[in-house]
Amino acid sequence: MAIIEQGILGGFSGRVGTVVGYHRHGAWFVRAYQPHINDRKSAAQLEQRSRFKAMIQFASPATGALRLGLRQMALSEGITEGNCFLKINKDRFVAEAQGGVGVDYPRLQFSRGALAGVALTECAVDERNVLSVGWRSLGGGAADRVVIYLWCPTAGRGLTAEADRCRHGLRAMLPQAFAGQEVHCWAFAVNQLGIASPTAYSAAGVPTRGAAAGEMPTGQSPLSPAAQSVSRRSGSDGDHRSKACHSGSRCRPDSCGIP
């Protein structure tokens, strides 16, 4: 049974004979009713479903960052920021022969726009589980914000932080689940009009015991080959924000995504 919400000429939801009405993104649509679905479950279909599931699981905790980085694209194409992410990055999620889905982390894009971006110069986690991220501005204005998105494959969790472009860096206490794990980092700038820059990528290696605070462990670089390798882990546990910020002189407490 269908429900008509705006009179006889308005949109409706539900089935009427051979058509089904539904509401999406503020508009009403109708589609043909399909009582039977031909689901062959072929190898190609199962592979596509596993890739799509992995993309959804990865994008879900990044909602906050995607709303900032892909807002203009979403408005121009009439789709959600999450669907923009899937459209841009669908070839970065690759089904592996032994099962699972690999993610090409360095090529992922969380933003799209013509604004001058940033180049990441530091991405390190010390033995106290404090993240240090530094960047060099490639232009733009002093009022621009830099959005940082962190992803820990082992924990299957993401974290979003923000800072003024002119601060050139931030430090934040990571969740305990990130301790001793590899962390991937993406950054982009966004101005007051909502125009974003392209995305920059770096990664922090696993910290070693005795490493100095804010210092990369011996043998690790901010863009280590291990961090760039394709990972088979892809999961979601919600959009997490840092609980504490060691701002010092480089970052205001309210600019790191802390409530």
Summary of the structure (lengths in Angstrom):
residues: 259
radius of gyration: 21.3
end to end distance: 44.9
largest distance: 72.5
contacts: 806
relative contact order: 0.16
helix: 24%
strand: 31%
